[in-house]
C-alpha cells in the first residue's frame, strides 16, 4: 500500500511540477521576444515567422508523439520531452544570431510537444473523476509558473552582466529534476484508470477500444474539438506572444518593466481562475461555461483596446477568462472519448497546434500589412470565430448525449 501511495505521489509531483515548468519556460518569452527583436533588429514578419515556427515545432512533435503514444506510452514521451527542452535551453544561451536563437527555441518547442502529449496523456489516465475540476486545478500550476516566468526574465535582464538568455538557462535544474522523477515513477498502463476515485460516471463506455492516432483523425468529433481548442489557444496565447509588442510599439511601454508587470498580472488572474472556477464549470457544464467565457472575453478586449494606453490595466483581466479554455476542452475530450482519451487528446492537441501556428503567422502578417496596432487587436476576430465553433460543438455533443456539457 505504501509503495502504491509513493508512486501516486510521484505522479502528482510530476504532473503539477511539469505544469509549473511549462508556465516558466513558455512565458519567459513574453518578456524575451521583444528583447530578442530589439537585439537583432528584425522586422515584424520575421518575428511572426519565428512565433509561427515555434508553434509548428510543437505541432510536429505532437504528431510524432501521438503516432507513437499507443505503442510506447506516456513515459518515453515525457522523458524525451524533458531532454529536448534541456538541450534547447543550453543552445539558446550560446547562439549568436536571430536565426540561430530561433533554431534553439525551435528545439525547446519540439521538446514541449513531446512533454505536452505525455503529460496530458498521463493526466487523462489519472483524472477521470470530475475531469474539469481536476484539469483546471492541474493547469492552475501552469499559471503559477507563468506568474513567475516574466519576473524571472525581468530579474535576468536587470541583473548586472545578465540578459534574457540567462532567464532560460536558470530553468535547467527544474527540468533535470522532472526528468529524474519521470525516470523513477511508474506510469499507469495504457488505457488504465489511475484515479483514486475509481471509475467515473461521466466517462462513457466506448464499444471501440484502444484507437490509434490515425483512427482518431477519422473521427469528426476529434476535428471539431480540435478546431475549438485551436481557436481558443490562439486567443489565450496572443496576449503573451503579442501583447507586449503591441504596448511597446504603439504606446512605448518598456517590456522589461511595465510589460513584465502586465504579464504577471495576466497570469495571476489566470492562476486564480483555474484554482477557483473548476467546480463552477462542473456545475454549469463544460461547453456552456466556455460560451459565456468567450462572450466576456470579447467584451474585455473591446474595452481594453478602446482605452488605448490605459488598456494595459484592463487587458490582464483576460487571464481570468482564457485560463478556462484549455483544461476545460481537455475535460471535454476525456468525457467524450473515455479510454481512448489519451490518443484522441494527442490528435486534438496536434490539430489545434496547426491552427494556432497558422494564426500566429497571420498575426505577424497583420502587423506588417496594416500596422503594429492591429495584430493583437485581431484577437477580436478569433474570439467571434470561437463563439460560433463553441455553439456548433455544444449542439454536436448534445446530439451524441455526452454528459455535463
Secondary structure, DSSP 8 states (H G I E B T S, - for coil): -HHHHHHHHHHHHHHHHHHHHHHHHHHHHHHHHHHHHHHHT--HHHHHHHHHHHHHHHHHHHHHHHHHHHHH-HHHHHHHHHHHHHHHHHHHHH--SHHHHHHHHHHHHHHHHHHHHHHHHHHHHH--SSHHHHHHHHHHHHHHHHHHHHHHHHHHHHSTT--HHHHHHTTHHHHHHHHHHHHHS----TT----TT-S-TTS---SS-S--HHHHHT-HHHHHHHHHHHHHHHHHHHIIIIIHHHHHHHH---TTTHHHHHHHHHHHHHHHHHHHSHHHHHHH-HHHHHHHHHHHHHHHHHHHHHTGGGGGGTGGGHHHHHHHHHHHHHHHHHHHHGGGHHHHHHHHHHHHHHHHHHHHHHHHHHHHHH-TTHHHHTHHHHHHHHHHHHHHHHHHHHHTT-S--
